[in-house]
Every structure is written in structure tokens, then in C-alpha cells.
Amino acid sequence: MTIGCQDTQCGARPLSPGRRFLQATVLLADTVFGTSRQFVLNWYRRRELRYLYTFSNRELADIGIDRQDLNAAYYGPALQSPGEILSNRADERRRAERLSAKGRRRG
């Protein structure tokens, strides 16, 4: 990846090495802080997820998840949102239930 205008036909003058270093540093800081921000947000969301552990199995089933889903979301990858994990698992379960219902109707 090149940073700055490397082509002399683009109408801009090439970036100095100092300016190119500054742009690369800003890009790196944005990546690092963006990742750190995501990590902290997901940590906070996992703390909020603990509230769902107080629900009964029936209440969890009403919202389309179970205890295994909670554990998968709570102990999932640090950079993946626990809400995303719960949503994906609930979608997978619904999809599997639909397929099994189709199979029962045909059989």
C-alpha cells in the first residue's frame, strides 16, 4: 500500500518522507485505537450480558436463546460483539428448525 500521491500526473506534488511517516503513524494509531475501542466496548457488553444469566430457561427461550448461547457469547472472541454471537446462534437455530419442519412435512 502506498500513502500519498506517487503518480506525477495526478496534479499534486509527492509527499515528503516526513509527511508520509506522519500519515502512516496516524493510520497505525487509528487501527490500534479502533481495535482497543472495540475490545473495551465488547468487554462492557459482556458485563451487561451477565444480567441475562438471571433469566430462567423459559425466559431465555422466549427471546430465542439458551444458556449455551449465553456462554458462547460471554466467552467468545474478545473482538467479536457478544450481541453478534447471540444473533448468529439464534439465526442458526431458527434456520435448522425450519429445515427440520420441512423434512417432517415431506416425510
Secondary structure as UniProt FT lines:
FT   HELIX           8..10
FT   HELIX           17..49
FT   HELIX           50..54
FT   HELIX           57..62
FT   TURN            63..64
FT   HELIX           67..74
FT   TURN            78..79
FT   HELIX           82..106
//
